[in-house]
């Protein structure tokens, strides 16, 4: 065994241990609950744009993108555009012609202007529409054409009904060994007082949609290793690996 293989085995053992440590897992959930009260994820940016994600999840996304080398990343939910720029910058580092398609029902003018003047704009395409509208799916299908390796990220409306519909519509675009990532599944593990004036909460959120979706087929599997090694994540049970064509 060479040193690279030895280190990989050590990391795998570390991750396994974290997954089995109930105290550490519980502490992580408590930490996530308490910092959410302070809008923790709002504190970070990428190349000048607010990203509204945990740094831990962004490290995981970097690992996934570098390992799987997608040609196209489809993201529903644009907000300030930081995550689009993050993914675009990783595709830029990887080389090739990879692009990110951002779909949102309301791309606000000031956010669009900042995204479109950014150096990474050359790898970003924006489409304003509800992600479950036929026009949005048709736009995604246009970008998928040509045998591209495709990754999908869902981060828009967080109700069970909406996310389940997104899963049904966008999962077929994901190619084998690439990922379908569903953010904010953590909502199912958080007290409802953290969610105010929103239609989602415990029992009605992205995680409940993921579990329902996975009952309907065996093309995707939850990659629990990602969740275990991160400890802090907004996407427990949300990192779905495509295991079948």
Phi and psi in degrees as a GROMACS rama.xvg file:
@    title "Ramachandran Plot"
@    xaxis  label "Phi"
@    yaxis  label "Psi"
@TYPE xy
-84.4957  175.518  UNK-2
-66.8445  -33.7781  UNK-3
-65.3324  -44.1492  UNK-4
-65.9621  -39.7649  UNK-5
-62.1116  -44.4839  UNK-6
-63.8437  -40.7037  UNK-7
-61.6536  -39.1102  UNK-8
-66.9898  -38.0501  UNK-9
-63.3175  -43.237  UNK-10
-63.125  -44.0535  UNK-11
-59.57  -39.2776  UNK-12
-67.2428  -39.7011  UNK-13
-58.7243  -46.7501  UNK-14
-64.2106  -41.8337  UNK-15
-60.2326  -43.2781  UNK-16
-63.6203  -40.4801  UNK-17
-63.4331  -39.2699  UNK-18
-65.9511  -27.8991  UNK-19
-91.2999  -10.8228  UNK-20
-87.4611  97.8029  UNK-21
-65.931  -34.0212  UNK-22
-64.2743  -45.6551  UNK-23
-64.0087  -41.6888  UNK-24
-62.0683  -42.1163  UNK-25
-66.5  -42.1272  UNK-26
-61.0033  -38.2102  UNK-27
-64.6625  -40.5587  UNK-28
-66.2637  -39.2178  UNK-29
-63.5415  -45.3551  UNK-30
-58.7464  -46.6135  UNK-31
-61.39  -40.554  UNK-32
-61.8484  -45.108  UNK-33
-74.3861  -39.0533  UNK-34
-73.7078  -22.8376  UNK-35
-62.0152  -30.7635  UNK-36
-63.6596  -20.891  UNK-37
-104.555  13.2898  UNK-38
52.1347  47.546  UNK-39
-50.3601  -44.1599  UNK-40
-68.5119  -13.3914  UNK-41
-77.8882  -6.77732  UNK-42
-86.3132  -3.00093  UNK-43
-120.865  151.891  UNK-44
-135.586  164.486  UNK-45
-131.829  119.941  UNK-46
49.2728  41.1077  UNK-47
95.5264  -5.11269  UNK-48
-119.272  137.887  UNK-49
-57.4017  135.084  UNK-50
-106.318  -25.1398  UNK-51
50.0943  52.9856  UNK-52
-146.607  162.513  UNK-53
-75.0489  143.118  UNK-54
-57.0282  -33.535  UNK-55
-62.1137  -43.7716  UNK-56
-66.2932  -33.9945  UNK-57
-69.2252  -34.5995  UNK-58
-63.4153  -41.8253  UNK-59
-62.0284  -41.9415  UNK-60
-64.5596  -37.7054  UNK-61
-60.9693  -44.7071  UNK-62
-62.1553  -44.6089  UNK-63
-62.7931  -47.2542  UNK-64
-65.4656  -41.9571  UNK-65
-66.1865  -37.6084  UNK-66
-74.1381  -39.2926  UNK-67
-94.8157  -18.4979  UNK-68
51.3574  58.7415  UNK-69
-69.1987  150.701  UNK-70
-89.4351  -23.9216  UNK-71
-140.864  131.493  UNK-72
-118.311  120.229  UNK-73
-101.488  124.777  UNK-74
-123.317  127.759  UNK-75
-97.3634  128.883  UNK-76
99.888  109.738  UNK-77
-106.26  -44.3163  UNK-78
51.1497  -124.051  UNK-79
-82.3126  -9.77377  UNK-80
91.3205  2.09278  UNK-81
-62.1706  -39.3542  UNK-82
-71.2358  -36.2986  UNK-83
-58.3868  -44.6474  UNK-84
-67.7524  -37.1322  UNK-85
-59.1332  -51.7652  UNK-86
-63.9165  -40.7906  UNK-87
-61.9331  -38.6789  UNK-88
-67.6364  -33.6792  UNK-89
-69.2856  -39.0585  UNK-90
-65.38  -35.2879  UNK-91
-62.7731  -43.6694  UNK-92
-64.7141  -35.4661  UNK-93
-72.3377  -19.2896  UNK-94
82.8314  -174.045  UNK-95
78.8169  -163.699  UNK-96
-113.07  22.6179  UNK-97
-58.94  143.985  UNK-98
-133.887  162.412  UNK-99
-117.188  128.553  UNK-100
-104.625  117.193  UNK-101
-104.538  124.651  UNK-102
-117.19  128.884  UNK-103
-151.346  143.854  UNK-104
-69.0715  -23.0963  UNK-105
-146.404  91.9564  UNK-106
-89.1314  102.426  UNK-107
-68.0873  146.782  UNK-108
-56.5628  -41.9559  UNK-109
-69.1275  -33.5312  UNK-110
-71.9536  -42.3381  UNK-111
-58.8174  -42.9458  UNK-112
-61.7369  -42.0937  UNK-113
-67.7186  -39.3401  UNK-114
-66.4267  -44.6181  UNK-115
-71.8804  -19.5456  UNK-116
-97.1784  0.321745  UNK-117
-76.4381  147.89  UNK-118
-56.8798  -25.5444  UNK-119
-87.3139  1.598  UNK-120
-59.2167  -26.9756  UNK-121
-61.9912  -18.688  UNK-122
-109.393  11.3133  UNK-123
-118.382  134.555  UNK-124
-120.652  134.407  UNK-125
-112.39  140.953  UNK-126
-141.098  120.019  UNK-127
-93.5019  115.658  UNK-128
179.926  157.548  UNK-129
-59.004  137.43  UNK-130
-64.6284  -20.3823  UNK-131
-98.6286  4.65747  UNK-132
-75.6548  147.481  UNK-133
-58.9322  -33.2785  UNK-134
-66.7925  -36.4821  UNK-135
-68.0262  -42.7425  UNK-136
-65.2454  -38.8063  UNK-137
-64.1689  -39.4411  UNK-138
-63.5797  -43.6032  UNK-139
-61.4839  -42.7835  UNK-140
-61.6958  -36.8541  UNK-141
-60.3311  -40.9688  UNK-142
-74.4638  -27.7814  UNK-143
-72.4557  -28.2077  UNK-144
-52.571  142.682  UNK-145
103.288  17.988  UNK-146
71.4508  31.4605  UNK-147
-73.345  152.303  UNK-148
-82.9121  126.053  UNK-149
-124.027  134.463  UNK-150
-118.309  145.344  UNK-151
-126.703  138.425  UNK-152
-126.68  123.864  UNK-153
-108.074  120.132  UNK-154
-156.461  50.203  UNK-155
-115.685  -125.165  UNK-156
-59.9751  130.789  UNK-157
-100.243  13.3596  UNK-158
-73.0889  154.021  UNK-159
-54.2431  -49.6135  UNK-160
-60.1411  -45.688  UNK-161
-67.5155  -46.9909  UNK-162
-65.9207  -39.3934  UNK-163
-61.4394  -39.9959  UNK-164
-65.1652  -42.179  UNK-165
-59.411  -43.2909  UNK-166
-60.0453  -43.5042  UNK-167
-62.9294  -39.1782  UNK-168
-81.3073  -37.3298  UNK-169
-102.349  -20.9021  UNK-170
-56.9924  -38.1036  UNK-171
-61.3829  -20.0229  UNK-172
-77.8441  -22.2843  UNK-173
-73.2258  132.628  UNK-174
-92.4383  156.59  UNK-175
-54.2302  137.005  UNK-176
76.3458  -4.1413  UNK-177
-92.4897  179.522  UNK-178
-120.73  149.117  UNK-179
-116.126  109.647  UNK-180
-106.66  127.113  UNK-181
-113.722  111.078  UNK-182
-84.9291  161.018  UNK-183
65.7063  24.9442  UNK-184
-63.7817  -19.7905  UNK-185
-57.9532  -21.3339  UNK-186
-54.6433  -31.0843  UNK-187
-71.1244  -18.7168  UNK-188
-101.754  0.809248  UNK-189
-106.684  148.937  UNK-190
-65.8354  147.212  UNK-191
-64.4111  -18.6856  UNK-192
-69.2372  -13.3838  UNK-193
-78.9494  -16.2458  UNK-194
-112.392  107.347  UNK-195
-116.686  136.877  UNK-196
57.2934  35.3397  UNK-197
-126.579  149.406  UNK-198
-80.2694  -1.92411  UNK-199
-111.102  165.998  UNK-200
171.779  -160.405  UNK-201
-59.5652  132.627  UNK-202
83.1292  -6.44902  UNK-203
-147.947  84.4962  UNK-204
-166.993  178.876  UNK-205
-59.5161  -34.4654  UNK-206
-67.1223  -41.6104  UNK-207
-63.1467  -35.0603  UNK-208
-66.9885  -42.994  UNK-209
-59.2356  -46.389  UNK-210
-63.9889  -38.8498  UNK-211
-65.8081  -43.4496  UNK-212
-60.6475  -43.2768  UNK-213
-68.1049  -22.6748  UNK-214
-69.1768  -19.9902  UNK-215
-91.7515  -3.20616  UNK-216
-175.492  174.295  UNK-217
-122.966  23.7818  UNK-218
-79.5127  -21.2087  UNK-219
-123.91  149.293  UNK-220
-136.188  142.99  UNK-221
-68.9767  128.246  UNK-222
-90.9611  89.9409  UNK-223
-70.0094  -23.4275  UNK-224
-59.7976  -36.7579  UNK-225
-63.0678  -48.5707  UNK-226
-60.8501  -42.5774  UNK-227
-66.028  -40.017  UNK-228
-76.7134  -28.7425  UNK-229
-73.501  -40.5006  UNK-230
65.2173  -52.1731  UNK-231
-98.3585  112.605  UNK-232
-154.773  146.093  UNK-233
-90.7711  4.26181  UNK-234
-127.692  48.6139  UNK-235
-62.1703  131.927  UNK-236
66.8361  11.3284  UNK-237
-101.827  -7.96155  UNK-238
-91.5771  99.432  UNK-239
-105.325  120.721  UNK-240
-94.7797  134.521  UNK-241
-79.4202  113.967  UNK-242
-104.862  -4.73915  UNK-243
-138.006  150.514  UNK-244
